[in-house]
């Protein structure tokens, strides 16, 4: 089987899923922040509800694509799934618990609004926001593992040390970078949505500006933890590090060059930081808020392309080389390229339908 085909399917679904998940996590925190501010200013209840509606809708979409990722991995990459289930069982369990807790508190947060004391509702909101962090806390172990397979003893037969896998030095900076990135993209999505709503309600305008500022400022800790992750790769995953810097630094040999997407991600981050601050001081210029969310999504996509394409032709990196993707592929699965491209087209088509429905629900209120 041509490996380009399963990579294309998995990559498409993964990018869509990560976009909605990151937006969702950030929206949870911003809804909580606005709910907290509403205790002293009743007018803030309206934007707090709007942001939470956005969160609930995006949660549905991210969940659908999360399920699709599991199916694709099980079909195309069963060996990788087996390794993850055996060696990374504890992190996966953390993510599953996080999903259950997250969904529970999302429902509780909505249905207890104005039905319990405000401070109790605020505690529920805090739990809802924090539980979102548990999901990447588990799943990012998989990405850390394929960068630096700590705990892996053998692929055939599969054997490893689940406890040793928890000590992966690549994991902490990657997780922190992910958390700050999720907060940034979620705040910027809120800024765009509230900017649109401010066309008919000027009281919401300042909260769009506030979201833009927070989203922009999150670029600072995201950049610092990103630098820490980048430097950690130089020691523990030099092949990926070399791919990321191939055009800029005299690094070792690699078969891929993702330095340009890496540079694009960095430049977009600088622009986002700048425009986020500008939007705070000039909230009437709604086009700034409208541009921030797409740029944040583009930055995320560039980052994921850098991180995932930079490892090719390997699936798991072991220093300056790696374990080829062929090792993990399902050799019994024979699929024509026409079918794969058709599947990708269908996925993109239904994604556009999802986005259209979100627009009708959140912006136009037609599906209320």
C-alpha positions as CSV (number, residue, x, y, z in Angstrom):
1,X,0.0,0.0,0.0
2,X,1.2,3.5,-0.8
3,X,1.8,5.1,2.6
4,X,0.8,8.5,1.3
5,X,-2.8,7.4,1.3
6,X,-3.2,6.4,5.0
7,X,-1.1,9.5,6.0
8,X,-3.4,11.7,4.0
9,X,-6.6,10.3,5.7
10,X,-5.1,10.4,9.2
11,X,-3.6,13.8,8.7
12,X,-6.8,15.4,7.4
13,X,-8.9,14.0,10.3
14,X,-6.3,14.8,12.9
15,X,-6.0,18.5,11.8
16,X,-9.7,19.0,11.9
17,X,-10.0,17.3,15.3
18,X,-7.1,19.2,16.9
19,X,-8.5,22.5,15.6
20,X,-11.9,22.0,17.3
21,X,-10.4,20.4,20.5
22,X,-8.0,23.4,21.0
23,X,-10.8,25.9,20.4
24,X,-13.0,24.0,22.8
25,X,-10.4,24.0,25.6
26,X,-9.8,27.7,25.3
27,X,-13.5,28.5,25.1
28,X,-14.1,26.6,28.4
29,X,-11.6,28.9,30.2
30,X,-13.0,32.1,28.7
31,X,-16.6,31.2,29.5
32,X,-15.4,30.6,33.1
33,X,-13.6,34.0,33.2
34,X,-16.7,35.8,31.9
35,X,-18.9,33.9,34.4
36,X,-16.6,35.1,37.2
37,X,-16.8,38.7,35.9
38,X,-20.6,38.4,35.7
39,X,-20.8,38.1,39.5
40,X,-20.0,41.9,39.7
41,X,-21.4,42.9,36.3
42,X,-24.7,41.3,35.2
43,X,-24.1,42.4,31.6
44,X,-21.3,39.9,31.2
45,X,-23.8,37.0,31.5
46,X,-24.7,37.4,27.9
47,X,-21.2,37.0,26.4
48,X,-20.5,34.2,28.9
49,X,-23.5,32.3,27.6
50,X,-22.6,32.9,24.0
51,X,-19.1,31.6,24.5
52,X,-20.4,28.5,26.2
53,X,-22.8,27.8,23.4
54,X,-19.8,27.9,21.0
55,X,-18.0,25.5,23.4
56,X,-20.9,23.0,23.5
57,X,-21.3,23.0,19.7
58,X,-17.5,22.6,19.0
59,X,-17.4,19.8,21.6
60,X,-19.8,17.7,19.4
61,X,-17.7,18.2,16.3
62,X,-14.4,17.4,18.0
63,X,-15.9,14.3,19.5
64,X,-17.0,13.0,16.1
65,X,-13.5,13.4,14.6
66,X,-11.9,11.9,17.7
67,X,-13.9,8.8,17.0
68,X,-12.8,8.8,13.4
69,X,-9.2,9.0,14.4
70,X,-9.6,5.9,16.5
71,X,-11.1,4.0,13.6
72,X,-8.5,5.1,11.1
73,X,-5.6,4.2,13.5
74,X,-7.1,0.8,14.2
75,X,-7.6,0.2,10.5
76,X,-4.3,1.5,9.0
77,X,-1.9,1.4,12.0
78,X,-3.0,-1.5,14.3
79,X,0.6,-2.1,15.5
80,X,0.9,1.5,16.8
81,X,-2.5,1.1,18.5
82,X,-1.3,-2.1,20.2
83,X,1.8,-0.4,21.4
84,X,-0.2,2.6,22.7
85,X,-2.6,0.3,24.5
86,X,0.1,-1.7,26.2
87,X,2.8,0.9,27.0
88,X,0.7,4.1,27.2
89,X,-2.3,2.6,28.9
90,X,-2.1,5.0,31.9
91,X,-2.0,8.2,29.9
92,X,-4.8,7.0,27.7
93,X,-6.8,6.2,30.8
94,X,-6.2,9.8,32.0
95,X,-7.6,11.1,28.7
96,X,-10.7,8.9,28.8
97,X,-11.4,10.0,32.4
98,X,-10.9,13.6,31.3
99,X,-13.4,13.2,28.5
100,X,-16.0,11.7,30.8
101,X,-15.5,14.4,33.5
102,X,-15.5,17.1,30.8
103,X,-18.8,16.0,29.3
104,X,-20.4,15.7,32.7
105,X,-19.4,19.2,33.8
106,X,-20.3,20.7,30.5
107,X,-23.9,19.4,31.0
108,X,-23.9,20.4,34.7
109,X,-22.6,23.9,33.9
110,X,-25.4,24.5,31.4
111,X,-28.3,23.0,33.3
112,X,-27.4,24.6,36.6
113,X,-27.1,28.1,35.2
114,X,-29.3,30.4,37.3
115,X,-30.5,27.4,39.2
116,X,-27.8,27.2,41.9
117,X,-25.9,29.9,43.8
118,X,-23.6,31.9,41.5
119,X,-20.5,30.8,43.4
120,X,-21.4,27.2,43.2
121,X,-22.0,27.5,39.5
122,X,-18.6,29.2,39.3
123,X,-17.0,26.1,40.9
124,X,-18.8,23.9,38.4
125,X,-17.4,26.1,35.6
126,X,-13.9,25.9,36.9
127,X,-14.1,22.1,37.0
128,X,-15.5,22.1,33.4
129,X,-12.5,24.3,32.3
130,X,-9.8,22.3,34.1
131,X,-11.1,18.9,33.0
132,X,-10.5,20.0,29.4
133,X,-6.7,20.0,30.2
134,X,-6.8,16.3,31.1
135,X,-7.6,15.3,27.6
136,X,-4.3,16.5,26.0
137,X,-2.5,15.6,29.2
138,X,-3.0,11.9,28.3
139,X,-2.9,12.0,24.5
140,X,0.2,14.1,24.3
141,X,2.1,11.2,25.7
142,X,1.5,9.4,22.4
143,X,3.2,12.3,20.5
144,X,6.0,12.4,23.0
145,X,6.4,8.6,22.6
146,X,6.7,8.7,18.8
147,X,9.4,11.4,19.2
148,X,11.3,9.6,21.9
149,X,10.0,6.0,22.6
150,X,10.9,5.9,26.3
151,X,9.6,2.6,27.8
152,X,9.6,0.7,24.5
153,X,11.7,-2.5,24.7
154,X,10.6,-4.3,21.5
155,X,8.2,-3.9,18.7
156,X,8.1,-7.5,17.6
157,X,7.0,-8.9,20.0
158,X,5.5,-5.8,21.6
159,X,7.0,-5.2,25.0
160,X,7.7,-2.2,27.2
161,X,7.6,-0.6,30.6
162,X,4.5,1.5,31.1
163,X,5.9,3.2,34.2
164,X,9.1,4.1,32.5
165,X,7.1,5.6,29.6
166,X,5.8,8.2,32.0
167,X,9.3,9.7,32.5
168,X,9.6,10.8,28.9
169,X,11.6,14.1,29.0
170,X,9.9,15.3,25.8
171,X,6.5,15.2,27.4
172,X,6.5,18.2,29.9
173,X,7.4,21.0,27.4
174,X,5.2,19.5,24.7
175,X,2.2,19.4,27.1
176,X,2.8,23.0,28.4
177,X,3.2,24.2,24.8
178,X,-0.1,22.5,23.9
179,X,-2.0,23.9,26.9
180,X,-1.0,27.5,26.2
181,X,-1.7,27.0,22.5
182,X,-5.2,25.7,23.2
183,X,-5.9,28.7,25.5
184,X,-4.6,31.1,22.8
185,X,-6.7,29.7,19.9
186,X,-9.8,29.4,22.1
187,X,-9.6,33.0,23.3
188,X,-9.0,34.2,19.7
189,X,-12.0,32.2,18.5
190,X,-14.1,33.8,21.2
191,X,-12.8,37.2,20.1
192,X,-13.9,36.6,16.6
193,X,-17.3,35.3,17.6
194,X,-18.0,38.1,20.1
195,X,-16.8,40.7,17.6
196,X,-19.5,39.5,15.2
197,X,-22.1,39.7,17.9
198,X,-21.0,43.2,18.8
199,X,-22.5,44.4,15.5
200,X,-25.9,44.3,17.2
201,X,-24.9,44.6,20.8
202,X,-22.1,47.1,21.6
203,X,-21.9,45.9,25.2
204,X,-20.2,42.7,24.0
205,X,-17.4,44.6,22.1
206,X,-15.1,45.0,25.1
207,X,-15.2,41.3,25.8
208,X,-14.1,40.6,22.3
209,X,-11.2,42.9,22.8
210,X,-10.4,41.3,26.2
211,X,-10.4,37.8,24.5
212,X,-8.2,39.1,21.8
213,X,-5.7,40.4,24.3
214,X,-5.6,37.2,26.3
215,X,-5.3,35.1,23.2
216,X,-2.4,37.3,22.0
217,X,-0.6,37.3,25.3
218,X,-0.9,33.5,25.5
219,X,1.6,33.5,22.6
220,X,4.3,34.5,25.0
221,X,4.2,31.5,27.3
222,X,3.4,29.3,24.3
223,X,6.5,30.5,22.6
224,X,8.7,30.0,25.7
225,X,7.5,26.5,26.2
226,X,7.8,25.9,22.5
227,X,11.4,27.0,22.6
228,X,11.9,24.5,25.5
229,X,10.3,21.8,23.5
230,X,12.4,22.7,20.5
231,X,15.6,22.5,22.5
232,X,14.6,19.2,24.2
233,X,14.2,17.7,20.7
234,X,17.8,18.5,20.0
235,X,18.8,16.0,22.7
236,X,16.1,13.4,22.6
237,X,14.7,13.5,19.0
238,X,17.5,14.9,16.8
239,X,16.0,13.6,13.6
240,X,12.9,15.7,14.1
241,X,15.0,18.6,15.3
242,X,17.1,18.5,12.2
243,X,14.0,18.4,9.9
244,X,12.7,21.5,11.7
245,X,15.9,23.4,11.2
246,X,17.2,22.0,7.9
247,X,17.2,25.3,6.1
248,X,18.5,27.4,9.0
249,X,21.1,25.5,11.0
250,X,24.0,23.2,10.0
251,X,22.3,20.1,11.5
252,X,22.5,16.5,10.6
253,X,21.0,14.7,7.6
254,X,17.3,14.1,7.3
255,X,15.0,13.0,4.5
256,X,12.4,15.7,5.1
257,X,12.6,19.5,5.4
258,X,9.8,21.2,7.4
259,X,11.8,24.3,8.3
260,X,9.6,26.6,6.2
261,X,6.3,25.5,8.0
262,X,8.2,25.9,11.3
263,X,9.2,29.4,10.3
264,X,5.7,30.2,9.2
265,X,4.3,29.1,12.5
266,X,6.7,31.4,14.4
267,X,5.9,34.4,12.1
268,X,2.2,33.8,12.5
269,X,2.6,33.7,16.3
270,X,4.4,37.1,16.3
271,X,1.6,38.6,14.1
272,X,-1.1,37.2,16.4
273,X,0.5,38.7,19.5
274,X,0.7,42.1,17.8
275,X,-2.8,42.1,16.4
276,X,-4.2,40.8,19.7
277,X,-2.8,43.8,21.6
278,X,-4.0,46.2,18.8
279,X,-7.5,44.7,18.9
280,X,-7.7,45.4,22.7
281,X,-7.1,49.1,22.1
282,X,-9.1,49.3,18.9
283,X,-12.1,46.9,19.4
284,X,-14.2,48.7,16.8
285,X,-12.0,47.4,14.1
286,X,-13.7,44.0,14.0
287,X,-11.7,42.8,11.0
288,X,-8.8,42.4,13.3
289,X,-10.7,39.9,15.5
290,X,-12.0,38.1,12.4
291,X,-8.5,37.6,11.1
292,X,-7.1,36.4,14.5
293,X,-9.0,33.1,14.6
294,X,-8.0,31.9,11.1
295,X,-4.4,32.9,11.7
296,X,-4.4,30.9,15.0
297,X,-5.8,27.9,13.2
298,X,-3.2,28.3,10.4
299,X,-0.5,28.5,13.1
300,X,-1.8,25.2,14.6
301,X,-1.8,23.5,11.2
302,X,1.7,24.7,10.5
303,X,2.9,23.4,13.8
304,X,1.3,20.0,13.4
305,X,2.7,19.6,9.8
306,X,6.1,20.5,11.2
307,X,5.8,18.0,14.0
308,X,4.3,15.1,12.1
309,X,5.7,15.4,8.5
310,X,9.1,16.2,9.9
311,X,9.4,12.6,11.2
312,X,8.9,10.9,7.8
313,X,9.7,8.3,6.6
314,X,9.6,7.1,10.2
315,X,6.7,6.7,12.5
316,X,8.7,6.5,15.7
317,X,12.0,8.4,16.0
318,X,14.9,6.8,17.7
319,X,17.6,9.5,17.9
320,X,18.9,10.3,14.4
321,X,17.0,7.5,12.8
322,X,13.7,5.8,13.5
323,X,11.3,2.9,13.0
324,X,9.8,3.0,9.5
325,X,6.1,3.5,9.0
326,X,5.9,0.2,7.2
327,X,6.5,-1.5,10.5
328,X,3.2,-0.3,11.8
329,X,1.0,-0.4,8.7
330,X,-1.8,-3.0,8.2
331,X,-0.4,-5.1,5.4
332,X,-3.7,-7.0,4.9
333,X,-5.6,-3.8,4.0
334,X,-5.7,-3.1,0.3
335,X,-7.4,0.2,-0.7
336,X,-7.3,2.0,-4.0
337,X,-6.2,5.6,-4.1
338,X,-9.5,6.6,-5.7
339,X,-11.4,5.4,-2.6
340,X,-9.0,7.2,-0.2
341,X,-9.4,10.5,-2.1
342,X,-13.1,10.0,-2.1
343,X,-13.1,9.4,1.7
344,X,-11.1,12.6,2.2
345,X,-13.5,14.5,0.0
346,X,-16.4,13.3,2.0
347,X,-14.7,14.2,5.3
348,X,-14.1,17.7,4.0
349,X,-17.6,18.0,2.7
350,X,-19.2,17.1,6.0
351,X,-16.8,19.4,7.8
352,X,-18.1,22.3,5.8
353,X,-21.6,21.2,6.7
354,X,-20.6,21.2,10.4
355,X,-19.2,24.7,10.0
356,X,-22.3,25.9,8.2
357,X,-24.5,24.5,11.0
358,X,-22.4,26.1,13.6
359,X,-22.7,29.4,11.8
360,X,-26.5,29.1,11.6
361,X,-26.7,28.1,15.3
362,X,-24.2,30.4,16.9
363,X,-24.4,33.5,14.6
364,X,-27.8,33.5,13.0
365,X,-29.7,31.8,15.8
366,X,-31.7,29.9,13.2
367,X,-31.3,26.5,14.8
368,X,-32.2,27.7,18.3
